[in-house]
Amino acid sequence: MKTPNDDIRLKMYAASRRQAVRLSKESIGDHKSLSDRREFPLIISPSSPGADLLESIAGSREEIREKTLLYGAILFRGFNVLTIEGFEQIVQCLSDRSIEYRERTSPRSHIQGGVYTSTDYPAEYSIFPHNESSYSWTVPMKLFFYCMEPALKGGETPIVDCRKLLQRISPERRERFMERGWMYVRNFEEGFGLPWQTVFQTDDRGKLEEYCRQADIRFEWKGDCRLRTWQVRPAIAKHPQTGDFVWFNHAAFFHVSTLDPRVREGLLEEFEEIDLPNNTYYGDGSPIEPSVLEELRAAYTEEMVSIPWGKGDLLIVDNMLTAHARSPFTGRRKILVAMAEPFDRRTP
């Protein structure tokens, strides 16, 4: 629920973002913001081109963590990150614990350890901005993206400052979501979307049901293999370290109206609304008004910052402070991702 400190915190955040920050370790190299207008993301490049990133960040873990909290995202550019193993070592250096991809919604390939492809979604479609796993109670607080091969054209990973995003949403609509929360409904049908066995990483119905009970996910079997789940979550989160309030949900992302028109029309021809593979509502089950969804999508678009990938780039994202997306692309593209630092939002 909204507290009297909500607007005060937002004003304090706006003021703090204007303060200049310096990294004390000379080995880290130069840092700068994307432009004078936005300090988002922080871009760090080496003093000597091609410096090894793992060596450069050694001993600077706490400084980098502090800057990630301040800026929401840091892009390391111009360093050497030559192997997947090197990427994993950087993740281990800068985070406490890598985590497995659970309650899956995006098709991904597992590479090794805690490393996955960022998404295997078809290249011709964009992916709307979102915070990873905001529909779950346990979320990764850190995301690490590594560019092994940039696309020939497009394929950026646009990011959105969720602190600014919250300010952009009208107070009336923000209050409505704070009171009701949001509901995520999934239907698992053969041939549409990921099967529940992939999403929950088990083919045992008993284990799935127990997981859902523990994760506060309601479920209903509609036959031998057909499954419906729904879960209600808060639409606004308070960052456990900074205390900032942020817009943190998939309400617009999973709503049928946000889909590419070609995909949306095909699904609505095939399914009744209640049986769609994914859809969202207010937490009480009532429909989200079209005008509200239009405002939300416009707010994300206005706050989106997009930087073309360069080979070897590494992007660190605070998953609660920063949403991420994907632009359509042509040519080969290989962006890897690792998720780290699980946080249970039910923690007092």
One Martini backbone bead per residue (centre of mass of N, CA, C, O) as a GRO file, in nm:
protein
  348
    1MET     BB    1   0.101   0.033   0.014
    2LYS     BB    2   0.072   0.350   0.043
    3THR     BB    3   0.285   0.601   0.161
    4PRO     BB    4   0.390   0.908   0.276
    5ASN     BB    5   0.691   0.847   0.148
    6ASP     BB    6   0.670   0.818  -0.155
    7ASP     BB    7   0.714   1.112  -0.272
    8ILE     BB    8   0.972   1.166  -0.114
    9ARG     BB    9   1.147   0.943  -0.239
   10LEU     BB   10   1.127   1.040  -0.530
   11LYS     BB   11   1.265   1.314  -0.480
   12MET     BB   12   1.530   1.203  -0.363
   13TYR     BB   13   1.610   1.046  -0.612
   14ALA     BB   14   1.627   1.281  -0.815
   15ALA     BB   15   1.856   1.424  -0.663
   16SER     BB   16   2.072   1.193  -0.644
   17ARG     BB   17   2.117   1.158  -0.963
   18ARG     BB   18   2.290   1.443  -0.988
   19GLN     BB   19   2.527   1.313  -0.870
   20ALA     BB   20   2.853   1.272  -0.869
   21VAL     BB   21   3.065   0.987  -0.965
   22ARG     BB   22   3.345   0.789  -0.843
   23LEU     BB   23   3.596   0.573  -0.915
   24SER     BB   24   3.876   0.467  -0.732
   25LYS     BB   25   3.972   0.264  -0.940
   26GLU     BB   26   4.200   0.287  -1.191
   27SER     BB   27   4.162  -0.001  -1.335
   28ILE     BB   28   3.875   0.040  -1.450
   29GLY     BB   29   3.854   0.332  -1.565
   30ASP     BB   30   3.628   0.479  -1.755
   31HIS     BB   31   3.340   0.699  -1.701
   32LYS     BB   32   2.995   0.725  -1.823
   33SER     BB   33   2.730   0.859  -1.959
   34LEU     BB   34   2.524   0.863  -2.224
   35SER     BB   35   2.445   1.154  -2.119
   36ASP     BB   36   2.369   1.456  -1.981
   37ARG     BB   37   2.063   1.381  -1.926
   38ARG     BB   38   2.161   1.074  -1.865
   39GLU     BB   39   2.241   0.833  -1.596
   40PHE     BB   40   2.167   0.596  -1.831
   41PRO     BB   41   2.391   0.420  -1.819
   42LEU     BB   42   2.677   0.313  -1.697
   43ILE     BB   43   2.998   0.364  -1.855
   44ILE     BB   44   3.275   0.133  -1.883
   45SER     BB   45   3.620   0.186  -1.963
   46PRO     BB   46   3.934   0.132  -2.043
   47SER     BB   47   4.243   0.273  -2.038
   48SER     BB   48   4.320  -0.002  -2.181
   49PRO     BB   49   4.267  -0.160  -2.445
   50GLY     BB   50   4.173  -0.495  -2.366
   51ALA     BB   51   4.123  -0.539  -2.090
   52ASP     BB   52   4.074  -0.739  -1.828
   53LEU     BB   53   3.792  -0.759  -1.648
   54LEU     BB   54   3.853  -0.938  -1.406
   55GLU     BB   55   4.110  -0.782  -1.321
   56SER     BB   56   3.978  -0.495  -1.303
   57ILE     BB   57   3.756  -0.583  -1.066
   58ALA     BB   58   3.946  -0.652  -0.864
   59GLY     BB   59   3.843  -0.516  -0.553
   60SER     BB   60   3.545  -0.373  -0.674
   61ARG     BB   61   3.272  -0.493  -0.585
   62GLU     BB   62   3.138  -0.274  -0.397
   63GLU     BB   63   3.147  -0.041  -0.597
   64ILE     BB   64   2.977  -0.176  -0.819
   65ARG     BB   65   2.728  -0.226  -0.645
   66GLU     BB   66   2.675   0.072  -0.581
   67LYS     BB   67   2.645   0.167  -0.881
   68THR     BB   68   2.409  -0.017  -0.950
   69LEU     BB   69   2.212   0.116  -0.747
   70LEU     BB   70   2.229   0.405  -0.862
   71TYR     BB   71   2.189   0.342  -1.187
   72GLY     BB   72   2.085   0.018  -1.251
   73ALA     BB   73   2.330   0.023  -1.474
   74ILE     BB   74   2.615  -0.150  -1.634
   75LEU     BB   75   2.857  -0.084  -1.894
   76PHE     BB   76   3.102  -0.291  -2.033
   77ARG     BB   77   3.356  -0.145  -2.251
   78GLY     BB   78   3.658  -0.281  -2.404
   79PHE     BB   79   3.683  -0.551  -2.290
   80ASN     BB   80   3.788  -0.873  -2.195
   81VAL     BB   81   3.560  -1.155  -2.286
   82LEU     BB   82   3.643  -1.467  -2.415
   83THR     BB   83   3.456  -1.653  -2.229
   84ILE     BB   84   3.223  -1.828  -2.060
   85GLU     BB   85   3.397  -1.872  -1.811
   86GLY     BB   86   3.460  -1.572  -1.773
   87PHE     BB   87   3.171  -1.487  -1.725
   88GLU     BB   88   3.122  -1.660  -1.473
   89GLN     BB   89   3.346  -1.527  -1.301
   90ILE     BB   90   3.219  -1.247  -1.294
   91VAL     BB   91   2.958  -1.326  -1.158
   92GLN     BB   92   3.099  -1.439  -0.900
   93CYS     BB   93   3.246  -1.172  -0.824
   94LEU     BB   94   2.956  -0.980  -0.826
   95SER     BB   95   2.814  -1.225  -0.670
   96ASP     BB   96   2.665  -1.466  -0.455
   97ARG     BB   97   2.433  -1.612  -0.656
   98SER     BB   98   2.334  -1.833  -0.872
   99ILE     BB   99   2.043  -1.906  -1.082
  100GLU     BB  100   1.777  -2.065  -1.185
  101TYR     BB  101   1.540  -2.105  -1.433
  102ARG     BB  102   1.219  -2.023  -1.328
  103GLU     BB  103   0.920  -1.992  -1.439
  104ARG     BB  104   0.900  -2.004  -1.743
  105THR     BB  105   0.852  -1.784  -2.053
  106SER     BB  106   1.118  -1.814  -2.216
  107PRO     BB  107   1.297  -1.922  -2.469
  108ARG     BB  108   1.581  -2.129  -2.376
  109SER     BB  109   1.929  -2.199  -2.358
  110HIS     BB  110   2.145  -2.410  -2.211
  111ILE     BB  111   2.486  -2.390  -2.164
  112GLN     BB  112   2.605  -2.341  -1.854
  113GLY     BB  113   2.528  -2.362  -1.560
  114GLY     BB  114   2.408  -2.018  -1.526
  115VAL     BB  115   2.389  -2.023  -1.850
  116TYR     BB  116   2.209  -1.841  -2.105
  117THR     BB  117   2.011  -1.754  -2.328
  118SER     BB  118   1.825  -1.479  -2.342
  119THR     BB  119   1.678  -1.577  -2.617
  120ASP     BB  120   1.461  -1.770  -2.869
  121TYR     BB  121   1.310  -1.562  -2.995
  122PRO     BB  122   1.210  -1.442  -3.267
  123ALA     BB  123   1.376  -1.196  -3.451
  124GLU     BB  124   1.114  -1.027  -3.570
  125TYR     BB  125   1.062  -0.969  -3.268
  126SER     BB  126   0.969  -0.801  -3.002
  127ILE     BB  127   1.048  -0.722  -2.655
  128PHE     BB  128   0.908  -0.625  -2.388
  129PRO     BB  129   0.939  -0.466  -2.113
  130HIS     BB  130   1.105  -0.619  -1.818
  131ASN     BB  131   1.107  -0.802  -1.518
  132GLU     BB  132   1.246  -1.059  -1.394
  133SER     BB  133   1.008  -1.250  -1.241
  134SER     BB  134   0.763  -1.062  -1.123
  135TYR     BB  135   0.555  -1.319  -1.081
  136SER     BB  136   0.738  -1.381  -0.849
  137TRP     BB  137   0.867  -1.402  -0.531
  138THR     BB  138   1.133  -1.506  -0.655
  139VAL     BB  139   1.410  -1.298  -0.743
  140PRO     BB  140   1.642  -1.157  -0.938
  141MET     BB  141   1.868  -0.889  -0.872
  142LYS     BB  142   2.066  -1.002  -1.100
  143LEU     BB  143   2.191  -0.920  -1.430
  144PHE     BB  144   2.382  -1.082  -1.698
  145PHE     BB  145   2.519  -0.954  -2.001
  146TYR     BB  146   2.664  -1.118  -2.301
  147CYS     BB  147   2.848  -1.034  -2.596
  148MET     BB  148   2.946  -1.252  -2.850
  149GLU     BB  149   2.723  -1.156  -3.083
  150PRO     BB  150   2.620  -0.931  -3.284
  151ALA     BB  151   2.410  -0.805  -3.479
  152LEU     BB  152   2.376  -0.679  -3.788
  153LYS     BB  153   2.077  -0.577  -3.699
  154GLY     BB  154   2.003  -0.480  -3.412
  155GLY     BB  155   1.936  -0.636  -3.095
  156GLU     BB  156   1.882  -0.482  -2.865
  157THR     BB  157   1.883  -0.393  -2.496
  158PRO     BB  158   1.663  -0.231  -2.365
  159ILE     BB  159   1.619   0.015  -2.102
  160VAL     BB  160   1.449   0.078  -1.774
  161ASP     BB  161   1.365   0.309  -1.536
  162CYS     BB  162   1.160   0.226  -1.261
  163ARG     BB  163   1.156   0.496  -1.111
  164LYS     BB  164   1.061   0.674  -1.347
  165LEU     BB  165   0.820   0.507  -1.430
  166LEU     BB  166   0.647   0.555  -1.178
  167GLN     BB  167   0.627   0.869  -1.216
  168ARG     BB  168   0.473   0.853  -1.501
  169ILE     BB  169   0.245   0.740  -1.359
  170SER     BB  170  -0.053   0.796  -1.265
  171PRO     BB  171  -0.177   0.822  -0.952
  172GLU     BB  172  -0.449   0.678  -0.996
  173ARG     BB  173  -0.328   0.415  -1.129
  174ARG     BB  174  -0.128   0.347  -0.914
  175GLU     BB  175  -0.335   0.311  -0.685
  176ARG     BB  176  -0.497   0.081  -0.813
  177PHE     BB  177  -0.257  -0.124  -0.810
  178MET     BB  178  -0.196  -0.110  -0.508
  179GLU     BB  179  -0.477  -0.226  -0.420
  180ARG     BB  180  -0.497  -0.489  -0.635
  181GLY     BB  181  -0.294  -0.554  -0.823
  182TRP     BB  182  -0.193  -0.851  -1.012
  183MET     BB  183  -0.282  -1.090  -1.274
  184TYR     BB  184  -0.164  -1.419  -1.372
  185VAL     BB  185  -0.248  -1.606  -1.665
  186ARG     BB  186  -0.218  -1.961  -1.746
  187ASN     BB  187  -0.204  -2.176  -2.042
  188PHE     BB  188  -0.153  -2.525  -2.105
  189GLU     BB  189  -0.097  -2.608  -2.442
  190GLU     BB  190  -0.062  -2.797  -2.696
  191GLY     BB  191   0.147  -2.595  -2.914
  192PHE     BB  192   0.148  -2.358  -2.680
  193GLY     BB  193   0.411  -2.279  -2.577
  194LEU     BB  194   0.526  -2.373  -2.289
  195PRO     BB  195   0.554  -2.637  -2.113
  196TRP     BB  196   0.518  -2.726  -1.786
  197GLN     BB  197   0.779  -2.894  -1.774
  198THR     BB  198   0.962  -2.648  -1.847
  199VAL     BB  199   0.872  -2.428  -1.649
  200PHE     BB  200   0.906  -2.640  -1.379
  201GLN     BB  201   1.118  -2.871  -1.412
  202THR     BB  202   0.886  -3.108  -1.452
  203ASP     BB  203   0.688  -3.435  -1.483
  204ASP     BB  204   0.561  -3.403  -1.193
  205ARG     BB  205   0.262  -3.329  -1.064
  206GLY     BB  206   0.323  -3.326  -0.760
  207LYS     BB  207   0.561  -3.124  -0.772
  208LEU     BB  208   0.409  -2.896  -0.901
  209GLU     BB  209   0.192  -2.858  -0.682
  210GLU     BB  210   0.390  -2.797  -0.452
  211TYR     BB  211   0.519  -2.552  -0.577
  212CYS     BB  212   0.260  -2.382  -0.601
  213ARG     BB  213   0.196  -2.367  -0.302
  214GLN     BB  214   0.467  -2.230  -0.215
  215ALA     BB  215   0.424  -1.991  -0.455
  216ASP     BB  216   0.129  -1.894  -0.478
  217ILE     BB  217  -0.018  -2.097  -0.694
  218ARG     BB  218  -0.282  -2.147  -0.879
  219PHE     BB  219  -0.465  -2.453  -0.985
  220GLU     BB  220  -0.585  -2.632  -1.295
  221TRP     BB  221  -0.714  -2.914  -1.425
  222LYS     BB  222  -0.814  -2.992  -1.788
  223GLY     BB  223  -0.682  -3.273  -1.770
  224ASP     BB  224  -0.409  -3.458  -1.825
  225CYS     BB  225  -0.230  -3.182  -1.956
  226ARG     BB  226  -0.408  -2.948  -1.878
  227LEU     BB  227  -0.325  -2.608  -1.761
  228ARG     BB  228  -0.404  -2.376  -1.492
  229THR     BB  229  -0.274  -2.055  -1.387
  230TRP     BB  230  -0.268  -1.831  -1.090
  231GLN     BB  231  -0.145  -1.498  -0.989
  232VAL     BB  232  -0.087  -1.266  -0.720
  233ARG     BB  233   0.064  -0.937  -0.734
  234PRO     BB  234   0.246  -0.682  -0.692
  235ALA     BB  235   0.312  -0.372  -0.873
  236ILE     BB  236   0.486  -0.269  -0.630
  237ALA     BB  237   0.820  -0.207  -0.519
  238LYS     BB  238   1.071  -0.246  -0.263
  239HIS     BB  239   1.384  -0.193  -0.227
  240PRO     BB  240   1.595  -0.359  -0.003
  241GLN     BB  241   1.838  -0.132  -0.022
  242THR     BB  242   1.724   0.165  -0.116
  243GLY     BB  243   1.389   0.205  -0.086
  244ASP     BB  244   1.274   0.209  -0.355
  245PHE     BB  245   1.014   0.272  -0.568
  246VAL     BB  246   0.871   0.036  -0.811
  247TRP     BB  247   0.795  -0.078  -1.120
  248PHE     BB  248   0.683  -0.438  -1.076
  249ASN     BB  249   0.576  -0.597  -1.370
  250HIS     BB  250   0.355  -0.787  -1.625
  251ALA     BB  251   0.088  -0.648  -1.710
  252ALA     BB  252   0.163  -0.553  -2.003
  253PHE     BB  253   0.330  -0.781  -2.125
  254PHE     BB  254   0.087  -1.022  -2.097
  255HIS     BB  255  -0.104  -0.872  -2.254
  256VAL     BB  256  -0.275  -0.920  -2.541
  257SER     BB  257  -0.244  -0.613  -2.650
  258THR     BB  258   0.087  -0.633  -2.672
  259LEU     BB  259   0.091  -0.794  -2.901
  260ASP     BB  260   0.144  -0.879  -3.192
  261PRO     BB  261  -0.102  -0.860  -3.419
  262ARG     BB  262  -0.052  -1.139  -3.550
  263VAL     BB  263  -0.062  -1.300  -3.286
  264ARG     BB  264  -0.325  -1.202  -3.159
  265GLU     BB  265  -0.523  -1.287  -3.383
  266GLY     BB  266  -0.458  -1.589  -3.374
  267LEU     BB  267  -0.538  -1.641  -3.076
  268LEU     BB  268  -0.837  -1.524  -3.087
  269GLU     BB  269  -0.926  -1.746  -3.293
  270GLU     BB  270  -0.851  -1.999  -3.098
  271PHE     BB  271  -0.936  -1.835  -2.827
  272GLU     BB  272  -1.048  -1.769  -2.543
  273GLU     BB  273  -0.957  -1.551  -2.311
  274ILE     BB  274  -0.933  -1.762  -2.068
  275ASP     BB  275  -0.734  -1.955  -2.276
  276LEU     BB  276  -0.494  -1.806  -2.291
  277PRO     BB  277  -0.165  -1.844  -2.244
  278ASN     BB  278  -0.168  -1.520  -2.181
  279ASN     BB  279  -0.271  -1.301  -1.903
  280THR     BB  280  -0.415  -0.996  -1.761
  281TYR     BB  281  -0.505  -0.847  -1.438
  282TYR     BB  282  -0.637  -0.762  -1.186
  283GLY     BB  283  -0.626  -0.901  -0.871
  284ASP     BB  284  -0.961  -0.937  -0.883
  285GLY     BB  285  -1.012  -1.006  -1.213
  286SER     BB  286  -1.032  -0.751  -1.352
  287PRO     BB  287  -1.011  -0.555  -1.611
  288ILE     BB  288  -0.788  -0.382  -1.801
  289GLU     BB  289  -0.784  -0.093  -1.931
  290PRO     BB  290  -0.691   0.029  -2.232
  291SER     BB  291  -0.587   0.309  -2.128
  292VAL     BB  292  -0.387   0.192  -1.925
  293LEU     BB  293  -0.213   0.026  -2.120
  294GLU     BB  294  -0.129   0.266  -2.293
  295GLU     BB  295   0.017   0.418  -2.069
  296LEU     BB  296   0.224   0.202  -1.999
  297ARG     BB  297   0.356   0.172  -2.277
  298ALA     BB  298   0.438   0.471  -2.301
  299ALA     BB  299   0.622   0.481  -2.052
  300TYR     BB  300   0.830   0.280  -2.144
  301THR     BB  301   0.908   0.424  -2.407
  302GLU     BB  302   1.004   0.698  -2.279
  303GLU     BB  303   1.233   0.533  -2.088
  304MET     BB  304   1.395   0.423  -2.318
  305VAL     BB  305   1.722   0.268  -2.357
  306SER     BB  306   1.946   0.241  -2.647
  307ILE     BB  307   2.226   0.014  -2.716
  308PRO     BB  308   2.447  -0.103  -2.905
  309TRP     BB  309   2.610  -0.381  -2.953
  310GLY     BB  310   2.926  -0.514  -2.851
  311LYS     BB  311   3.179  -0.701  -2.862
  312GLY     BB  312   3.212  -0.794  -2.514
  313ASP     BB  313   2.986  -0.692  -2.373
  314LEU     BB  314   2.879  -0.591  -2.032
  315LEU     BB  315   2.569  -0.622  -1.849
  316ILE     BB  316   2.443  -0.472  -1.555
  317VAL     BB  317   2.139  -0.554  -1.369
  318ASP     BB  318   1.893  -0.426  -1.177
  319ASN     BB  319   1.592  -0.590  -1.169
  320MET     BB  320   1.425  -0.368  -0.998
  321LEU     BB  321   1.534  -0.093  -1.141
  322THR     BB  322   1.548  -0.265  -1.426
  323ALA     BB  323   1.440  -0.295  -1.739
  324HIS     BB  324   1.399  -0.520  -2.025
  325ALA     BB  325   1.467  -0.585  -2.375
  326ARG     BB  326   1.395  -0.642  -2.742
  327SER     BB  327   1.509  -0.615  -3.058
  328PRO     BB  328   1.497  -0.661  -3.360
  329PHE     BB  329   1.670  -0.883  -3.606
  330THR     BB  330   1.967  -0.945  -3.797
  331GLY     BB  331   2.130  -1.213  -3.802
  332ARG     BB  332   2.353  -1.286  -3.584
  333ARG     BB  333   2.292  -1.368  -3.224
  334LYS     BB  334   2.479  -1.359  -2.897
  335ILE     BB  335   2.319  -1.359  -2.586
  336LEU     BB  336   2.401  -1.380  -2.256
  337VAL     BB  337   2.275  -1.514  -1.935
  338ALA     BB  338   2.269  -1.425  -1.580
  339MET     BB  339   2.142  -1.518  -1.262
  340ALA     BB  340   2.117  -1.340  -0.938
  341GLU     BB  341   2.029  -1.299  -0.626
  342PRO     BB  342   1.801  -1.409  -0.447
  343PHE     BB  343   1.461  -1.279  -0.369
  344ASP     BB  344   1.220  -1.263  -0.116
  345ARG     BB  345   0.933  -1.064  -0.110
  346ARG     BB  346   0.827  -1.186   0.180
  347THR     BB  347   1.029  -1.043   0.329
  348PRO     BB  348   1.025  -0.835   0.610
   0.00000   0.00000   0.00000
